[in-house]
Amino acid sequence: MNKLYTLTFPLNDKELDFIETMSKEIYACPVRSRGRDFATIKKSVKNGIILEFALERLGAQKNPATFDVTNRESYAWDKLWNGKKTEIKRKKFLHNDSTAYYSWDKPEYVKTFLNNLDIVEQLIVGDYIELEENYYRVEWMLETKVDRNFKKYIHKSMYNKGQLYYNHKQDPNCNYLREYA
């Protein structure tokens, strides 16, 4: 079984080409681009894919399906990690964030994930710092099984209106990897 650990790596040419190609595909599709300019899309793609590239370096396999809006298996999960269909999310805990919970202000950020809990088997949350151009250090926050009970650990914040958070402390399936758990 593969384990999560901190790693530092540069993006290779294949990964940089992937970012460019995916950005162009999203930009060309009015539904997926949502009116954003190319630079904004490329930044978003890069922000979303760094953790996936890191997980591949640790042994994960890419979702083999080509994106198809009619096939949820093509977009519901990112990587196969230890035999499980895994969704990977970023929480900026390496950027002066002292919160111990995985939270999000915009529900649309996790809408696809929450709508596909019948397909996704695992959630991994991590963060990265760009040390220099295209060179990253990645750390992991948590890894948890996703099952029919997962939604009962998602709550509305009492402190930040509109914010939701995943309460890993209630979830017996969660392996929390940060010191301040």
C-alpha positions as CSV (number, residue, x, y, z in Angstrom):
1,M,0.0,0.0,0.0
2,N,1.3,3.4,-1.0
3,K,1.7,6.1,1.7
4,L,1.4,9.9,1.5
5,Y,4.5,11.9,2.4
6,T,5.9,15.4,1.7
7,L,7.7,15.7,-1.6
8,T,9.5,18.3,-3.6
9,F,9.6,18.2,-7.4
10,P,9.8,20.2,-10.7
11,L,7.1,19.9,-13.3
12,N,8.4,18.0,-16.4
13,D,7.8,18.9,-20.0
14,K,4.9,16.3,-20.3
15,E,3.1,17.9,-17.3
16,L,3.6,21.4,-18.6
17,D,2.2,20.3,-22.0
18,F,-0.8,18.7,-20.2
19,I,-1.5,22.0,-18.4
20,E,-1.3,23.9,-21.7
21,T,-3.6,21.4,-23.6
22,M,-6.2,21.2,-20.8
23,S,-6.3,25.0,-20.5
24,K,-6.9,25.3,-24.3
25,E,-9.7,22.7,-24.2
26,I,-11.4,24.5,-21.3
27,Y,-11.0,27.9,-22.9
28,A,-12.6,26.6,-26.2
29,C,-15.7,25.3,-24.4
30,P,-18.1,28.1,-23.3
31,V,-19.7,26.0,-20.6
32,R,-16.4,25.1,-19.0
33,S,-14.7,28.4,-19.5
34,R,-17.6,30.4,-17.9
35,G,-16.4,33.6,-19.5
36,R,-12.9,33.5,-18.0
37,D,-9.9,34.6,-20.1
38,F,-7.1,32.1,-21.0
39,A,-4.6,33.3,-18.4
40,T,-7.2,32.8,-15.6
41,I,-8.1,29.4,-16.9
42,K,-4.4,28.3,-17.1
43,K,-3.7,29.5,-13.6
44,S,-6.8,27.6,-12.3
45,V,-5.8,24.4,-14.2
46,K,-2.2,24.7,-12.8
47,N,-3.5,25.3,-9.2
48,G,-5.8,22.2,-9.5
49,I,-3.3,19.8,-11.0
50,I,-0.1,20.1,-8.9
51,L,-1.5,17.8,-6.2
52,E,-2.5,15.3,-8.8
53,F,1.0,15.3,-10.3
54,A,2.4,14.8,-6.8
55,L,0.1,11.9,-6.1
56,E,1.2,10.3,-9.4
57,R,4.8,10.5,-8.2
58,L,3.8,8.5,-5.1
59,G,2.2,5.8,-7.2
60,A,-1.3,6.9,-8.2
61,Q,-2.7,6.2,-11.6
62,K,-4.5,8.8,-13.7
63,N,-8.3,8.5,-14.3
64,P,-8.0,6.9,-17.8
65,A,-11.3,8.3,-19.1
66,T,-11.3,11.2,-21.5
67,F,-13.6,14.1,-20.2
68,D,-17.1,13.5,-21.4
69,V,-19.9,15.5,-19.8
70,T,-22.3,12.5,-20.3
71,N,-20.0,10.1,-18.5
72,R,-19.6,10.9,-14.7
73,E,-16.7,8.4,-14.5
74,S,-14.7,10.7,-16.7
75,Y,-14.8,13.7,-14.3
76,A,-16.0,12.5,-10.8
77,W,-12.6,11.4,-9.6
78,D,-9.0,12.3,-10.3
79,K,-6.7,9.4,-9.5
80,L,-6.7,5.7,-8.6
81,W,-4.8,5.6,-5.2
82,N,-4.3,2.3,-3.5
83,G,-7.1,0.8,-5.7
84,K,-9.7,3.5,-4.8
85,K,-11.2,6.2,-7.0
86,T,-9.8,9.3,-5.4
87,E,-10.8,13.0,-5.5
88,I,-7.9,15.4,-4.7
89,K,-8.6,18.8,-3.2
90,R,-6.4,21.7,-2.2
91,K,-6.7,23.5,1.2
92,K,-4.2,26.3,1.5
93,F,-2.9,25.3,5.0
94,L,0.7,26.1,4.1
95,H,-0.2,29.7,3.5
96,N,-0.6,31.0,7.1
97,D,-3.9,29.1,7.6
98,S,-4.2,27.9,11.2
99,T,-7.5,26.1,10.7
100,A,-7.5,22.4,11.2
101,Y,-10.6,21.8,9.0
102,Y,-11.0,21.4,5.3
103,S,-13.5,24.2,4.4
104,W,-14.7,26.0,1.4
105,D,-16.4,29.4,0.9
106,K,-17.8,28.6,-2.5
107,P,-20.1,25.5,-2.7
108,E,-19.5,25.3,-6.5
109,Y,-15.8,24.4,-5.7
110,V,-16.9,21.0,-4.3
111,K,-20.3,20.7,-6.1
112,T,-19.0,18.0,-8.6
113,F,-17.4,16.1,-5.8
114,L,-20.5,16.2,-3.5
115,N,-22.7,15.2,-6.5
116,N,-20.6,12.1,-7.2
117,L,-20.2,10.5,-3.7
118,D,-21.6,7.3,-5.2
119,I,-18.6,7.0,-7.4
120,V,-15.7,8.6,-5.4
121,E,-14.2,6.2,-2.8
122,Q,-11.7,8.4,-1.2
123,L,-10.8,12.1,-0.6
124,I,-7.3,13.4,-0.2
125,V,-6.6,17.0,0.8
126,G,-3.2,18.6,0.4
127,D,-1.4,21.9,-0.3
128,Y,1.7,23.1,-2.1
129,I,4.1,25.9,-2.2
130,E,5.8,27.0,-5.4
131,L,9.5,27.3,-4.4
132,E,10.5,28.7,-7.7
133,E,8.9,28.7,-11.2
134,N,7.4,25.2,-11.8
135,Y,9.1,23.7,-8.7
136,Y,6.9,22.7,-5.8
137,R,6.8,21.3,-2.3
138,V,3.6,19.3,-1.5
139,E,2.3,18.3,1.9
140,W,-0.9,16.4,2.7
141,M,-3.6,17.3,5.2
142,L,-5.9,14.3,5.3
143,E,-7.0,11.1,3.6
144,T,-10.4,9.6,4.2
145,K,-12.8,7.0,2.9
146,V,-15.8,8.4,1.1
147,D,-19.0,6.4,1.6
148,R,-22.7,6.9,2.1
149,N,-22.1,8.5,5.5
150,F,-19.6,11.1,4.3
151,K,-22.1,13.9,4.0
152,K,-23.0,13.7,7.7
153,Y,-19.5,15.1,8.4
154,I,-20.1,18.2,6.3
155,H,-21.5,21.2,8.2
156,K,-22.3,24.9,7.8
157,S,-19.8,27.1,9.6
158,M,-21.2,29.0,12.6
159,Y,-18.5,31.7,12.1
160,N,-18.4,32.3,8.3
161,K,-21.8,32.7,6.6
162,G,-22.0,30.5,3.5
163,Q,-19.0,28.5,4.4
164,L,-19.1,24.7,4.7
165,Y,-16.5,22.5,6.3
166,Y,-15.6,18.8,6.6
167,N,-15.4,17.7,10.3
168,H,-12.7,15.1,10.1
169,K,-12.7,14.8,13.9
170,Q,-16.2,13.2,13.7
171,D,-15.2,10.9,10.8
172,P,-13.8,7.6,12.1
173,N,-12.5,6.9,8.5
174,C,-10.3,10.0,8.4
175,N,-6.5,9.8,8.6
176,Y,-5.5,13.3,9.6
177,L,-1.9,14.1,8.7
178,R,-1.3,17.5,10.2
179,E,0.2,18.2,13.6
180,Y,-2.5,20.4,15.0
181,A,-5.3,17.8,14.6
